[in-house]
Amino acid sequence: MSNLPSGTPLYALVETALAADIAAGDLPVGSQLASEDALMSRFAVSRTTVRKAVENLVFRGLVEIRRGKGTFVRNSRIDQQLTELSGFVEDMLALGRHPTARLLDKRVVTATTSVACQLALPEDTRVYRIERVRLADGVPLSLDETYLPLEIGEKIVRHDLEAEPIFALLEDKYDLPLIESKYQLEATIADARVAQALDIAVGAPIFLIERTSYCAGPTPIDYEKLYYRGDLIRFSTLLRRRPRG
């Protein structure tokens, strides 16, 4: 039913399969989930298992229960505006969501050609790489891969990176106010690493954002690769017409 590890509870397998159906469009917004009996037959599980799976989908905001009618797929995507430079915590708080983070790794690595270019450093320079899963209301939303110049990275990793946002540390703790950033966004699919981190299927649609943020100079201080779940977020912006003539 999914790419989850063996030993995963049955309700989680059912939940993941139904969430995948929603993400793929097989269960579009407004459509009704099959009855409990039909889901029990489809997955060969008990009624308790089906109810637990649906309960989790409700908690994640993917479906809603309408009394006397059934369970329906809801429009659950987070609508994030791309109008200013802001961090994940700021974005989620502005949307009324509860942001948390799970630290996966922090280590010194040798900068690839791409990373070195983004941070305006010589190739093969050592930099700090930090990997975190960012969650909204307890649901994994993005995998963040952050690269920092070694000197500032050594300071940042002394902090609790599951509780303290990197942008806030740069600006408030180390007096490095951010002034602008360069964004590049593309649609792609999740590989095994991203899928495991975000609890989605390999090949599921994701957004990849590459963001380089600058402090005064301008000097690049923070380069990120942000992998966002395509089933849970959409990005929008306001474009103004260039004056003619």
Protein Blocks (a to p, Z undefined) as FASTA:
>chain_A
ZZcdehiafklmmmmmmmmmmmnopagghiacddfklmmmmnopafklmmmmmmmmmmno
paccdehkbccdddfbdcdddfbccdfklmmmmnopacddddfbdcdddddfklmmmnop
aehiacddddddddeehiafbdcdddddfklmmmmmmpcfklmcfklmmmmmnopacfbd
cdddddddddfklmmmnopaehiacdddddddddehiacfbdcdddddfklcccdddddd
ddeZZ
